[in-house]
Amino acid sequence: MATWEDFEQEAPELAALVRARFEAEKHHVLATLRKDGSPRVSGTEVDFVGADVWLGSMYGAVKARDLQRDGRFALHAHPGGEAMTGGDSKLSGRAVEVTDEAELAAFAADLPEPPPSPFHLFRLDIQQVVHTTLEGDALWVLNWHPGRPVEKIQLH
């Protein structure tokens, strides 16, 4: 697993594309696992603060309870309009909850608008990043895993 900073250092061009996609829109789609193992999708927001990408949640929300029980997640950036300008980006890995009050307060202080308290906060440890774009008639998939070079796959 890797931090956002690790990803930026290993694949700076891809990291810039993916971050731009996540910052282009406020709301994204998070997939978590329910208690019975079936998938759940929820709307969410993410923040890039320091070396990490973070996911916050209203206190007691079902997506937070899912992540507390099983931290595996997939996060799909809002694709924007019909043209999907900027491509399509996804992250997956494990969400690790931050419970230290000082760390929660420091995180909230770094935001332009602090979240209502109490809140859940998860640091996202990244296992895979995928960015897909259309160039002419070709579909390009950029795929990254920690410690490996970016794979660039062309599909017709």
Secondary structure, DSSP 4 states (H G I P E B T S, - for coil): -B-HHHHHHH-HHHHHHHHHHHHH-S-EEEEEE-TTS-EEEEEE-EEEETTEEEEEEETT-HHHHHHHH--EEEEE----STT-TT-EEEEEEEEEE---HHHHHHHHHTSSSPPPSSEEEEEEEEEEEEEEEEETTEEEEEEE-TTSPPEEEEE-
